[in-house]
Amino acid sequence: MAQTVPKILSTHPLHPRASAKLAGAGQLVIASALDPATLTAEAKDADIVIVRAPLPPALFEGAWKLRAAIRHGAGLDMIPMEAATAAGVLVANVPAVNARSVAEHVIFTALALLRQFRRVDRDLRAKGWLAGREHANANIELAGKTIGIVGLGAVGQAVGHIAAHGFDLKVVATTRSMQPAPEKVGFLSIDALVEQSDIIVLCCPLTPETRGLISRERIARMKPTALFINVSRGPVVDDDALIEALRERRIGGAALDVFSTQPLPSNHPYFGFDNVIITPHMAGITEESMMRMGVGAAGEALLVLAGKLPVNLRNPEVVDHYRRRFPLDL
C-alpha cells in the first residue's frame, strides 16, 4: 500500500527557496483563510503546520496526524503551547534570523522621528518647499543619545550593536538574566532605564511577566523628549497610558509596529498623532529575513518528516508523548 504524501499546511505563502526546499517532501498547502474555523478544518489532515498567524487551541484537538507546529520566526505567542503539548505535537521556531531586519527598522524609525519625517513629508506635499523645510530647525541628531533596550535577545543585541558601533549612542539595557553584558552595553533596572533613556526600544517577548511591563507609572517616568519604539508585542504596553502621554505631550513621540489588536482599527487614536509612526507588524519582514525564516522553517519540517526532532524544539517535555504517537520515528 502506497504511503500518503505528507501535507504541510502554511498559514502564508513561503519564500520561493523555502517552497523549493519542501518540494518532494510533501504537499505544501497555503491556508485559504486565517480565521480559527478555517485553520482548524484545514489542519485536520496536516502533518506539519508552518505558522505566521495565531493558531486556535481547537486546531490541536482534531489534527490527528499533526507532528509539529513550526513558527516562521521567533515569537511563540501565536502557538498555544499547552494545547500543542497536550496533543503530543512538537513546537519549534526559527530564532534570531530576522534580528538584523528588526534592528534596522528600529534605527530607521528613530531617525524618522528625530527628523520629523511625517510632518516634513506632509507639509512639503501639501504646502510646498518652504513649509516642509521649516521643520528642519527643530530636527535632532541621533548621535550621542542614550538608547535603552528592554530585552537583550537576538533583536536587542542587534539594535545595541548598530546603535553603539554605527551611531555612537550610549547603550543601556534591561534583561532577565542581566549577564553577560555585550560590548558597550550597560545594565540598568527597568525603572532607571525608562528614566534615563532618550530612546526606549521594546524588544522583549510577550510572557506573563512582560504583559503590561510598560505601565502608566513607567511611562510617567520617561523624559518629556523620550522616543518610545515597540517592536515587541502590543500587550507589553499600557495603550491608554501611552495615548494619554502622547496627547498631553509628555513624551516626544513613538514608533509602533505591534499592537494589542491587529489589524489596528483605522480610527485608532494612534493614527491621529504627527509624532507617531505606525507600521503594520512588518519590522522583521524583508526579502532577506523572509528567505532565512522560510528556509529555516522548511528545514525543521524536513527533520520532523524524516522522523527526527527539530533543532529548535521549544516544548521538549512533549517528546515521550510524541514518541508514543509516532513509534516508528527514529
N, C-alpha and C positions, 0 to 999 in steps of 0.2 A: 504494500500500500504506500503510495507516494506521500511524502510529508507535506503538510500545509506550509505555504510560504508565509513567513512571519510578517505581521502587519506592524509598521512603525507609524504611529499617529503623531503628527506635529501640529501644534496649535497654530503655527505660522509657517509660511514658506521658508526654506533654508537657503543659505548661500549656495551657489552652484557647486562649489568644491565639496560642501558637505553632502549635497544630494548625490554627487558622483561617488563619494566615498561609500555611501549606503547602497549604491546600485549593485544588484546581485545578491545582497544580503537579506533583502526583504522588500515588501511593497510599501513605499513611502506614500502616506495619505495625509493631505492637509485638511484640517478640520473645516467644515463648511460654515460654522459659526462658533462663537466663543461663549454662548450662554451655557449655564450649567447643564440644562437638559440635553442640549446637542452634544456637548463634550462627553457626558455620561453615556449617551447612546452610542456614539462613535468609538468610544474606548472599550466597549464590551468585548470585542474580539481582538483587541490590540495586544501585542506582545511588549511593545515599548511605547511610552508617551514622552515626547520631547516638548518641554514646557516653556512658553513665553506669555502665558495668561493664567490667571488663578484657576486652579482645579477645585471642583467641589468635592467634599468628603465622600459623597454618594458614588462618585466615579469608581472608587476602590472597592465598593461593596459588590458591584456586578461584573467587574472586569476579571473574569476567572483565569484568563491566560496571561494577565499582565505581570511582567517580570520587573520592570523598572520604570520609574518616572525620573527623567533626566532634565535638569534645569539648563536651559540655553542661557547661561550666565551664572552669576554667583548667588544672588539672593534667593533664599529658600522659602520666603514668606508666601510664595504662590503655590506651594505644595503643602497640603495638610499632613504634616509628618505623622501625627498619631494615627490617622486613618490609613496612611500608607503602610506604616509599620504593623498595625493590627491585621492588615490584609496580607502581610508577608511580601510586600513589594519593596524592592531596593530603591533608594533615593540617592541620586548623585547630582553633582553640579560641575561647572567649569569655572573655577575661581581665577581671579586675577587677570584674565585675558582682555578685559575691557578697561582696565585701570588707567592706562595712558589716555584713552579717549575721554573718560570722565574727567581726568585731571586737566586735560587741555580745555575742556568745556568750562571748568571752574575758573581758570585763568582768563578765558575769553569773556565770561560774564562779569568777572571782577573789573576788567578793563572797560567793558561797555558801560558799567555803572559809573565808574570813576570819570569817564569821558562823556557821560550823559548822552549816550548814543541815541536812545529813543527820542529824547527831546530835540537833539540836533537834526536827526533824520526827519522827524515830523515837521518841524518848522522850516527846514530847508525846502521840503517839498511843497508845503502849503503857503509859506510866506516869503520865500526867496532866500537868496545867498546870505544877506546880512543878518536876517533873523536867525538862521541856523548858526552862523558864525558867532553871534553874540554869546552863545552858551559857553564858548571856549574860555572865557575869562574866569569861569568857576570850575574848570576841569582840574583834576588832581592826578598826580603821578602815582604809579603803583610802587615804585622803588622806595625802600626804607620803611614800609608799613609793617605792622605785626599781623601775621595771619595765624589764626587759631584753628586747629583741626580737631574735630571731635570724631574720634575713631581712627586708629592708625593701622588699619589693614592695608591691603594692596592699593586701594584707591587713595587713602590718606597718605601713605608713604609716597605715592607718585605725585600727589599735589605738593607735598613738602619738598620733594627733590626739585621739581620745576621752580617752585617759589624761591627756595634758597639759592639754587645754583643759576637759575635763569633770570631772576628779577631782584636779587639782593634783598629779599624780605627776611625779617626775623620770624622764625617758625616756632610756634609752641603748639602743644598737643595734649589731649587727654585721652586715655585709653584704659581698658580694664586691667591690662597686665602692667602697664607703666614701665616695662622693661623688655628688651634693652632699647635704649634710645638710638634711633638712626642718627647719622652725622648731621649736625647743625639743627637738631630738634631738641627743644627743652620741654619738660613736662610741667603741667600745671593742673590743679583741680579744675573741674568744670566751671565752678563759680569764678575762680580767678581768671580763667581763660576768657569767659564772656565779658568780664570787666576790662581786661587789658587789650583785647584784640581789636584791630581796625577792620579786619575781615574775618568773619566766623564761618567756617565751612563744615557742614554736617555730612560726615561720611560713614557713620556707624550703621550697623544692621538694625532692623526692627526686631526687638525682643521685648519680653515683658518688662525688662529693666530699662530699656530705652524709650518705651512708649511715653510720650509726654515729657521727655527729658528737657526739651527747650520750653520751659514753663513760663507762665506770666512773670513769676519772680525773676527768672533768669533773663528774660527779655528786658525787664526793667533795669537790670544791671549793665546792659550794653551801653557803649558810648553813644552820644547823640549823632555822631557821624558814622557809626558802625555799619558795615555792609554784611548782610546775612545771606549765605548761599546754601541751599539744600539740594544735595544730590543723593540723599539717603532714602528715606521713606516719609511720606506725609505725616503719619500719626506720631512721629517723633516730636512734632511741633504743636504747640497750642495755637491753632489758627486764629481764634478770636483775639487772643492777646497780640499776635503779630499784626493782624489787621488794625487793631486799635493803636499800636505803636506807630505804624506807618501813617495812619490817618492823622495822628497828633504830632507827626514829625519828630518822634523821639528816637528814631534811628535813621541812618542815611539812605537806606534802600535795601532791596532784596532781589535775589535771583533764585527762582524756584522751578525745579524740574520735576518734582514729585508732589503728590497731593493726597489728602485723606480720601477724597472722592475723585476717581478717574474714570472717564474723561472729566476734566474740570468744567462745570457748567459755564455757558457763555456769559451769564450775568453775574458771575462770581465777583466779589469786591476786589480781588487781586488785579483784575483787568483794568480797574479804574485808576491805578497809580502810575504816574510817569516814571517813578523811580523803582519800578518793579519789572523785572524781566521774567516772562513766563515762557517755558518751553515744555513740550508735551512728552515728558519722560523719555528723552532722547539723548541725554548726556553721554551715555555709553554706546551710542549707535553710530558707527562709522563703517565704511567699506571694510577697513582692516579688522575692526573688532567683530563685525558680523561673520567674517570669514573665520576668525580664530574661535569664536563661540560655537559656530555651526560645526566646524571640523572637530572641535573638542567633544561636543555632544555626540556627534556621529561615532567618534572613536570609542566613547563609553558604551554606546549602544551595541557596537560590534563586539566588544568584550563580553557583554551580557549574553548576546545571542550565541556566542561561542562557548557559553557555559562557565564563564569566569566572572569574578566580581569586578565592578568598576574601580578605577584608580581612586576616584574622589567619592567614595562611599560615605554618606552622611548619616546613615542610621545602622551602624554595624550590629546593633542588638537584634536586627531582623534576620541575620544570616541563618540561624538554626531553623527558623520558621520557613524561610525561603528554600532552604535545602530540602525540607520535608515536602514542599510544594513541587520542587523540580529535582527529584532524587538522582536523575541521570547526569546532572551537571557535574563538571569536574570539581 
